[in-house]
Amino acid sequence: MISKVFEVITKERAVGTAANDEIVNFLENKFKHMNYSIKSLSFECAIWEKGKSTLISRNHLFQVEPSPFSEPFKGIGKLIMVKTVKELEDIDCNDVILVLSGKLTESPLQPKDYPFYYPKEHKYLISLLERKKPKAIIAVTGKNPLSGQNPFPLFEDGSFLIPSTNINDQTLSKIEAAGLLGEVVNLTIDSHKRLSKSRQIVALKKATKSMGKIVIGAHMDTKYNTPGALDNAAGVAVLLQVAKVLKSTAYDIELVPFNSEEFYGACGEMEYLKLIDNEKDRIKLMINIDSPCHKGSKTAISFHNLSDNISDIINCTIGKSEKIVKGKKWYAGDHSPFIFRGIPCLAITSSDLFSGALEYTHTSKDTLDTIDFDMIGHIVKYITEIISALSV
């Protein structure tokens, strides 16, 4: 079954696309054949298409990369660069194509009003840009600190209505050398989004004498332009294997292939959170599986909000296998909204997530040759042992 799962899932599968729909149906059928009941939660989303985008002036032409879900743009403006919030506060952006660089573009900005995490610095910068109303934005970025993207999109937000694009430092140097800063340039951003629909499915198996609920999740969608083997076909493969072997007489089991973790609206996650809003006190444990099984790594476990009893169980199970290690806490995943609600959580990933695995994520390099398939069985065994220990 594992090879079939990877064959079907490992391809670009952004939420709302035909490929994503195909995989939702595939997973739904798999769960049904394992005698899980299914809840299907519909939601609206957006899909994105891009084309050739350019910055042109005089005899110079530069390729630029549209921000995912950006508004389109075709027009002229004076090219002005700012590097600090203070410079942005002081500048007149009328008829300006704004180049953002320096401290303003060191890391991606969270989508506007993102429901799980929206830092005040991001909120202020986005609000300031919306007040200033430049005609378009060119962000000078580099290597994403949380993925392999280079340059990364500063904005990935269909709710941010200023057209935007991204370039790297080398392109900026060429623009400066051509003397284009302060000049009127022609910018084309070929980017289009349209409404779509998708589903968040939930597979449920009730216990005969339930003591509560255990939620196990792994996001199934990807960014655009990546096959998403490590992030997160591997996690979905673990989830399906857990579904196949898990037997719990003490806890209801809910399996959630989260659909839209990589989307600016987190629509599938929000639908599921609404579903459980009145029963979060019943959730004994939430387990999130994201980017596991990287070749050359071990499996890292981090945990949050655990009682002393559950912590003892987790630490004991970690010590039973040399392939399982305690990892550092991280929050860029589907366990975060559960953490913020005070629900006990385990996050399962590759032990080299921040020192190797992230180099592949969100890129075309995230292919099957990044996966150690033997690790799937170890993770499945670990999860089932935890649930068995909690059931005693």
C-alpha positions as CSV (number, residue, x, y, z in Angstrom):
1,M,0.0,0.0,0.0
2,I,2.8,2.4,0.8
3,S,4.2,2.4,-2.7
4,K,0.7,3.1,-4.2
5,V,0.2,6.0,-1.7
6,F,3.4,7.7,-2.8
7,E,2.7,7.0,-6.5
8,V,-0.7,8.7,-6.2
9,I,0.2,11.5,-3.8
10,T,3.7,12.7,-4.8
11,K,2.8,15.5,-7.2
12,E,1.9,19.2,-7.0
13,R,-1.5,19.1,-5.1
14,A,-2.3,22.7,-4.1
15,V,-5.7,23.0,-2.5
16,G,-8.6,23.5,-4.9
17,T,-6.8,22.0,-7.9
18,A,-7.9,18.9,-9.8
19,A,-4.9,17.0,-8.4
20,N,-5.8,17.9,-4.9
21,D,-9.4,16.8,-5.4
22,E,-8.1,13.4,-6.8
23,I,-6.1,12.8,-3.6
24,V,-8.9,13.8,-1.3
25,N,-11.1,11.2,-3.0
26,F,-8.2,8.6,-2.9
27,L,-7.8,9.1,0.8
28,E,-11.5,9.0,1.5
29,N,-11.8,5.7,-0.2
30,K,-8.8,4.3,1.7
31,F,-10.3,5.2,5.0
32,K,-13.7,3.8,4.0
33,H,-12.1,0.5,3.1
34,M,-10.6,0.4,6.6
35,N,-14.0,0.8,8.1
36,Y,-13.7,4.4,9.2
37,S,-16.7,6.6,9.0
38,I,-16.1,9.9,7.1
39,K,-17.1,13.4,7.6
40,S,-16.7,15.7,4.7
41,L,-16.4,19.5,5.3
42,S,-16.7,21.7,2.2
43,F,-15.0,25.1,1.9
44,E,-14.2,27.7,-0.7
45,C,-10.6,28.6,-1.6
46,A,-8.6,30.0,-4.5
47,I,-6.3,28.5,-7.1
48,W,-3.4,30.4,-8.7
49,E,-1.8,30.6,-12.2
50,K,1.2,32.6,-13.3
51,G,2.9,33.5,-16.5
52,K,6.0,35.4,-17.6
53,S,6.6,38.5,-15.6
54,T,9.1,41.2,-16.4
55,L,10.6,44.5,-15.4
56,I,11.6,46.6,-18.5
57,S,13.3,50.0,-19.0
58,R,15.4,51.3,-21.9
59,N,17.3,48.3,-23.2
60,H,17.1,46.3,-20.0
61,L,14.8,43.4,-19.3
62,F,14.7,41.5,-16.0
63,Q,12.7,38.4,-15.1
64,V,10.7,38.7,-11.9
65,E,8.8,36.1,-10.0
66,P,5.1,36.8,-9.1
67,S,4.1,36.4,-5.5
68,P,1.6,33.5,-5.2
69,F,-2.0,34.8,-5.4
70,S,-0.8,38.3,-6.3
71,E,-3.1,40.6,-8.2
72,P,-2.0,41.1,-11.8
73,F,-0.3,44.3,-13.0
74,K,0.8,45.8,-16.3
75,G,1.9,49.4,-16.2
76,I,4.6,52.0,-15.4
77,G,5.9,53.6,-12.3
78,K,8.9,55.3,-10.7
79,L,11.2,52.7,-9.2
80,I,11.9,53.6,-5.6
81,M,13.6,51.5,-3.0
82,V,13.1,51.5,0.8
83,K,15.0,49.3,3.4
84,T,13.4,50.3,6.7
85,V,10.0,50.9,8.2
86,K,11.0,54.6,8.8
87,E,11.9,55.1,5.2
88,L,8.6,53.6,4.2
89,E,6.7,55.8,6.6
90,D,8.4,58.9,5.2
91,I,8.0,58.2,1.4
92,D,5.3,59.3,-1.0
93,C,4.2,56.2,-2.9
94,N,2.1,58.0,-5.5
95,D,2.8,56.5,-9.0
96,V,5.6,54.4,-7.4
97,I,6.7,50.8,-8.0
98,L,8.2,50.1,-4.6
99,V,11.3,48.0,-4.1
100,L,11.4,46.5,-0.6
101,S,14.7,45.2,0.7
102,G,17.0,45.1,3.8
103,K,15.3,44.4,7.1
104,L,11.9,44.6,5.5
105,T,12.4,41.4,3.6
106,E,14.4,39.1,5.8
107,S,11.6,36.6,6.2
108,P,8.2,35.9,4.7
109,L,5.2,37.9,6.0
110,Q,2.3,36.0,7.5
111,P,-0.9,36.4,5.4
112,K,-3.1,39.2,6.5
113,D,-5.2,38.3,9.5
114,Y,-3.9,34.7,9.5
115,P,-6.0,33.0,12.1
116,F,-3.2,31.1,14.0
117,Y,-0.3,33.6,14.1
118,Y,-0.1,37.2,12.9
119,P,2.8,39.1,14.5
120,K,2.2,42.8,15.2
121,E,5.2,43.7,13.2
122,H,3.8,42.0,10.1
123,K,0.4,43.6,10.7
124,Y,1.9,47.0,10.9
125,L,4.0,46.6,7.8
126,I,1.1,45.3,5.7
127,S,-1.3,48.0,7.0
128,L,1.4,50.7,6.2
129,L,1.8,49.4,2.7
130,E,-2.0,49.4,2.2
131,R,-2.1,53.0,3.4
132,K,0.8,54.1,1.2
133,K,-0.8,52.4,-1.9
134,P,2.2,51.9,-4.2
135,K,1.2,50.8,-7.7
136,A,3.1,47.5,-7.2
137,I,5.8,46.0,-5.0
138,I,9.1,44.3,-5.9
139,A,10.5,42.4,-2.8
140,V,14.2,41.6,-2.7
141,T,14.5,38.3,-0.8
142,G,16.9,35.4,-0.5
143,K,16.8,32.0,1.1
144,N,13.7,31.2,3.0
145,P,14.7,30.4,6.6
146,L,11.8,27.8,6.8
147,S,12.0,26.1,3.4
148,G,14.3,25.7,0.3
149,Q,12.7,28.6,-1.6
150,N,15.3,31.1,-3.0
151,P,14.2,33.8,-3.5
152,F,11.2,33.3,-1.3
153,P,7.9,35.2,-1.8
154,L,7.6,38.0,0.8
155,F,3.8,37.9,0.3
156,E,1.7,34.8,-0.3
157,D,-1.7,36.2,0.4
158,G,-4.8,36.5,-1.9
159,S,-6.2,39.0,0.5
160,F,-3.3,41.5,0.0
161,L,-4.4,43.5,-3.0
162,I,-1.2,45.3,-4.0
163,P,0.4,43.5,-6.9
164,S,3.8,42.0,-5.9
165,T,6.7,40.1,-7.2
166,N,10.1,38.9,-5.9
167,I,13.7,39.1,-7.1
168,N,17.1,38.1,-5.5
169,D,20.0,40.3,-4.6
170,Q,21.8,39.5,-7.8
171,T,18.9,40.9,-9.9
172,L,18.8,44.0,-7.6
173,S,22.5,44.6,-8.2
174,K,21.9,44.5,-12.0
175,I,19.0,46.9,-11.7
176,E,21.1,49.3,-9.7
177,A,24.0,48.9,-12.1
178,A,21.7,49.8,-15.0
179,G,20.7,53.0,-13.1
180,L,17.0,52.2,-13.0
181,L,16.3,53.2,-9.3
182,G,14.5,56.5,-9.5
183,E,13.6,56.0,-13.1
184,V,10.2,55.1,-14.7
185,V,10.0,51.4,-15.5
186,N,7.5,49.1,-17.1
187,L,6.4,46.2,-14.9
188,T,4.3,43.2,-15.9
189,I,3.1,40.7,-13.2
190,D,1.2,37.9,-14.9
191,S,-0.6,36.4,-12.0
192,H,-4.2,35.2,-11.7
193,K,-6.3,33.6,-9.0
194,R,-9.8,32.3,-9.2
195,L,-12.3,30.9,-6.7
196,S,-12.4,27.1,-6.3
197,K,-13.9,24.6,-3.8
198,S,-12.4,21.7,-1.8
199,R,-13.1,19.5,1.1
200,Q,-11.6,18.6,4.5
201,I,-12.2,15.0,5.2
202,V,-12.1,13.4,8.7
203,A,-11.9,9.7,9.3
204,L,-13.5,8.5,12.6
205,K,-13.5,5.2,14.5
206,K,-15.3,5.2,17.8
207,A,-14.2,3.2,20.8
208,T,-16.6,0.8,22.6
209,K,-16.0,2.5,25.9
210,S,-14.6,5.9,25.0
211,M,-12.4,7.8,27.5
212,G,-12.0,10.7,25.0
213,K,-10.5,11.3,21.6
214,I,-7.1,11.1,20.0
215,V,-6.6,13.2,16.8
216,I,-3.8,12.3,14.4
217,G,-3.1,14.6,11.5
218,A,-0.8,15.1,8.5
219,H,-1.3,17.8,5.9
220,M,-1.9,16.4,2.4
221,D,-1.6,19.6,0.3
222,T,1.5,21.3,-1.2
223,K,2.7,24.7,-2.3
224,Y,2.8,25.2,-6.1
225,N,5.7,23.9,-8.1
226,T,6.7,21.1,-5.7
227,P,5.8,17.4,-5.8
228,G,5.9,17.4,-1.9
229,A,7.3,14.0,-1.2
230,L,8.9,14.8,2.1
231,D,6.4,17.7,2.8
232,N,4.2,15.9,3.2
233,A,3.4,12.7,1.3
234,A,5.6,10.9,3.8
235,G,3.4,12.2,6.6
236,V,0.2,11.0,4.8
237,A,1.8,7.6,4.2
238,V,2.4,7.3,8.0
239,L,-1.2,8.4,8.7
240,L,-2.6,5.7,6.4
241,Q,-0.4,3.0,7.9
242,V,-1.5,4.1,11.4
243,A,-5.1,3.9,10.2
244,K,-4.5,0.3,9.0
245,V,-3.0,-1.1,12.2
246,L,-4.3,1.0,15.0
247,K,-6.8,-0.6,17.4
248,S,-8.1,1.5,20.3
249,T,-10.8,0.4,22.6
250,A,-10.3,3.3,25.0
251,Y,-10.3,6.3,22.7
252,D,-12.2,7.5,19.7
253,I,-9.7,8.0,16.9
254,E,-9.9,10.8,14.4
255,L,-7.6,10.9,11.4
256,V,-7.3,14.2,9.6
257,P,-5.4,14.7,6.4
258,F,-5.3,18.5,6.7
259,N,-6.1,20.2,3.5
260,S,-4.9,23.8,3.1
261,E,-1.9,23.9,5.5
262,E,0.0,25.4,2.6
263,F,-2.8,27.9,1.7
264,Y,-3.0,31.4,3.0
265,G,-6.5,30.9,4.3
266,A,-6.0,27.6,6.2
267,C,-9.6,26.8,5.2
268,G,-9.6,23.1,5.9
269,E,-8.0,23.5,9.3
270,M,-10.5,26.2,10.2
271,E,-13.4,23.9,9.2
272,Y,-12.1,21.1,11.4
273,L,-11.5,23.4,14.3
274,K,-15.1,24.6,14.1
275,L,-16.2,20.9,14.1
276,I,-14.4,20.2,17.3
277,D,-14.9,23.5,19.0
278,N,-17.4,22.2,21.6
279,E,-15.5,19.0,22.3
280,K,-11.8,20.1,22.6
281,D,-11.9,19.0,26.3
282,R,-12.4,15.4,25.1
283,I,-9.1,15.4,23.1
284,K,-6.6,13.5,25.1
285,L,-3.8,14.0,22.6
286,M,-3.2,15.6,19.1
287,I,-0.4,14.1,17.0
288,N,0.8,16.0,14.0
289,I,3.1,14.3,11.4
290,D,4.9,16.7,9.1
291,S,8.0,16.1,6.9
292,P,9.1,12.8,8.5
293,C,11.4,10.2,7.0
294,H,14.2,12.3,5.6
295,K,17.1,10.2,4.5
296,G,20.0,10.2,7.0
297,S,17.8,11.5,9.8
298,K,16.0,10.1,12.8
299,T,12.5,10.8,13.9
300,A,12.2,13.8,16.2
301,I,9.3,14.1,18.8
302,S,8.4,17.4,20.4
303,F,5.5,18.0,22.7
304,H,3.4,20.7,24.2
305,N,0.7,21.0,27.0
306,L,1.3,17.5,28.3
307,S,0.4,16.4,31.8
308,D,3.1,14.8,33.9
309,N,1.5,11.4,33.3
310,I,1.5,11.8,29.5
311,S,5.0,13.3,29.6
312,D,6.3,10.2,31.4
313,I,4.7,7.9,28.9
314,I,6.1,9.9,26.0
315,N,9.7,10.0,27.4
316,C,9.5,6.3,28.1
317,T,8.5,5.4,24.6
318,I,11.2,7.7,23.1
319,G,13.8,5.8,25.0
320,K,12.8,2.4,23.6
321,S,14.1,3.1,20.0
322,E,17.4,4.5,18.9
323,K,15.6,5.8,15.8
324,I,13.3,8.1,17.9
325,V,14.8,11.2,19.6
326,K,13.5,14.2,21.5
327,G,13.4,17.2,19.2
328,K,13.2,20.9,19.7
329,K,9.8,22.6,19.6
330,W,8.6,24.1,16.4
331,Y,5.3,25.8,15.5
332,A,5.0,26.1,11.7
333,G,2.5,23.2,11.4
334,D,-1.0,22.0,12.0
335,H,-0.3,21.3,15.7
336,S,-0.1,25.0,16.4
337,P,-3.8,25.9,16.6
338,F,-4.2,22.9,19.0
339,I,-1.3,24.2,21.2
340,F,-2.9,27.6,21.4
341,R,-6.1,26.0,22.5
342,G,-4.3,24.2,25.4
343,I,-4.7,20.8,23.9
344,P,-1.9,18.2,24.5
345,C,0.2,17.9,21.3
346,L,2.9,15.8,19.8
347,A,4.8,16.9,16.7
348,I,6.6,14.3,14.7
349,T,9.1,15.2,12.0
350,S,12.7,14.5,10.8
351,S,15.4,15.1,13.3
352,D,17.3,17.3,10.8
353,L,14.3,19.4,9.9
354,F,16.2,22.6,10.5
355,S,19.6,21.4,9.4
356,G,18.8,19.6,6.2
357,A,15.2,18.5,5.4
358,L,13.9,22.1,5.0
359,E,16.3,22.6,2.1
360,Y,14.0,20.5,-0.1
361,T,10.6,21.6,1.1
362,H,8.5,23.9,-1.1
363,T,10.8,23.3,-4.1
364,S,11.0,21.0,-7.1
365,K,13.7,19.1,-5.3
366,D,11.2,17.5,-2.8
367,T,11.1,14.2,-4.6
368,L,10.9,10.6,-3.6
369,D,14.7,10.2,-3.4
370,T,14.6,12.3,-0.2
371,I,12.6,9.6,1.6
372,D,13.8,6.8,3.8
373,F,10.8,4.4,3.4
374,D,11.9,2.1,6.2
375,M,11.3,4.9,8.7
376,I,7.6,4.8,8.1
377,G,7.3,1.5,10.0
378,H,9.2,2.8,13.0
379,I,7.0,5.9,13.3
380,V,3.8,3.8,13.0
381,K,5.1,1.5,15.7
382,Y,5.9,4.5,17.9
383,I,2.4,6.1,17.5
384,T,0.6,2.8,18.2
385,E,2.7,2.2,21.3
386,I,1.9,5.7,22.7
387,I,-1.9,5.1,22.2
388,S,-1.7,1.7,23.8
389,A,0.2,3.1,26.8
390,L,-2.4,5.9,27.2
391,S,-5.2,3.3,27.1
392,V,-4.0,1.4,30.1
